[in-house]
Structure formats: structure tokens, C-alpha cells
């Protein structure tokens, strides 16, 4: 990646990772949510403005359900999550947490001396956590590991996850966030120098 492309990747991966991983009221998310709802983010996002224009209104649209209530419904529960953000749910035949794909990711992380510091006892293959990890790897100059993380452990299932997430979000902000992630990850995939692993999906 060029320096500018790498910088753009780091910023977008970190922003999307924080949005999908941390609660809306957290210190990591509050300034991001303010920027998205005010609409001054689009000019700085490294995608064509024609693609981003429809999302600006979505991020700012009012909704009877609060942002936090929607986040709780989509990411925490207590009811079944409409689009679980963990890779093994999509990649494992039994749609379970800590499935074989999680174990493969864990092994890969050990081989690359990567420690996972979870907020709670949850699998390493959380969509937001993997985005934050990709940003960190790029920032550390480890582009090979970053590309492999994307091609082997995130992109094989992220597209399906985001499609279902957008369909089930039922909240304009989170729907727009899903679409922005969809567009951004598609651009990353088009720039990858290694092929994305083809893995069967079970949801």
C-alpha cells in the first residue's frame, strides 16, 4: 500500500471497528457518532462521494428506538441476535461460538505473537475486534499479517454478515453503518494482493 492508502485503511478500519465493537456511549464511540450524525465525515472518507451521499441522511435520520437500545438489540441481546458479529457463527456447521474457525484464528494469532485483550469472555473473531486488529497490524507496518487476517479470517464471512445485519438492523444509523462497512470492505478486497479464502457459510 502507498502511505496514503495505508493511512486511509488504518483510519477507516479503526473507525468501523470501534463502531461495531464498543457501546455508543463509550469514549471510543461518542466522538465518532457525533461526526456521523452531523454529516461532516463523508468528505474525509476515502470512497466516491456518490456512494456515500445516500448514507449521510441515514446516519442523521431520527428513530423512535434509541441508538443504544438498537445496539443492545443487535450486539448483546437478551434475545437472539439477528446478525451475530462472530465469524464462527457463519462458518461453523453448528453456528456456534468458539467454533473451528475461531480456533484457527486463535492459532494464527499465536503464530504471529498477537495477544487478544477482550472486553469480556468472548471469541476473538468479533467483526469489530478484527477490524481493530487489522488497523493495528497496518499501523505496526505488518502489511503481510494484515492482508492474511483480512483474506483468511474476516472477508470470507464479513460480506454475508453485513448483508444480514443491514436487512435486520431496523435502525437508520446502524443500517448506514452496515452499508458503509460493506462499501469499505469491498474496496479493501479489490486492493488485496492475495485471494480471499473461499469458505462455506452456514447462515
LINJOFEN-V931521 format. One record per residue. RES is the residue in one small letter. SS is DSSP state (a for helix, b for strand, c for the rest). PSI is psi in whole degrees, 0 to 359 (none if undefined). BURIAL is b if it has 16 or more other C-alpha atoms within 10 Angstrom, else e. Layout:
res = (RES RES)
ss = (SS SS)
psi = (PSI PSI)
burial = (BURIAL BURIAL)
This chain:
res = (x x x x x x x x x x x x x x x x x x x x x x x x x x x x x x x x x x x x x x x x x x x x x x x x x x x x x x x x x x x x x x x x x x x x x x x x x x x x x x x x x x x x x x x x x x x x x x x x x x x x x x x x x x x x x x x x x x x x x x x x x x x x x x x x x x x x x x x x x x x x x x x x x x x x x x x x x x x x x x x x x x x x x x x x x x x x x x x x x x x x x x x x x x x x x x x x x x x x x x x x x x x)
ss = (c c a a a a a a a a a a a a a a a a a a a c c c c c a a a a a a a a a a a a c c c a a a c c c c a a a a a a a a a a a a c c c c c c a a a a a a a a a a c c c c c c c c c b a a a a a c c c c c c c c a a a a a a a a a a a a c c c c c c c c c c c c c c b a a a a a a a a a a a a a c c c a a a a a a a a a a a a a a a a a a a a a a a a a a c c c a a a a a a a a a a a a a a a a a a a a c c c c c c c c c c c c)
psi = (145 166 318 317 318 316 317 319 313 314 312 322 320 318 310 321 315 318 320 349 322 152 152 329 0 159 334 327 330 311 329 315 321 316 318 320 333 345 7 17 330 321 339 352 130 57 159 135 330 329 329 335 315 337 334 314 324 317 327 354 139 158 143 327 133 159 318 319 320 318 316 316 323 331 341 314 202 348 171 135 133 330 83 136 18 135 321 336 329 332 344 139 326 0 47 160 155 39 189 323 326 318 323 319 317 318 317 319 319 316 334 13 44 123 139 120 93 152 332 183 84 162 158 341 35 135 310 320 321 325 317 322 318 318 317 317 317 320 327 357 13 70 329 311 322 313 319 322 313 311 328 328 349 302 332 334 345 323 316 316 313 324 313 319 314 317 327 355 315 29 128 322 311 329 316 321 319 318 322 318 320 313 318 316 328 322 317 314 322 338 354 142 352 151 149 133 136 112 141 142 144 13 none)
burial = (e e e e e b e b b b b b b b b b b b b b b b b b e e e e b e e b b e e b b e b e e b e e e b e e e e e b e e b b b b b b e e e e e e b e e b b b b b b e e e e e e b b b b b b b b b b b e e b e b b b e b b e e b b e b b e e e e e e e e e e e e e b b b b b b b b b b b b b b b b b e e e b e b b b b b b b b b b b b b b b e b b e e b b e e b e b b b b b b b b b b b b e b b e e b b e e e e e e b e e e e b e e)
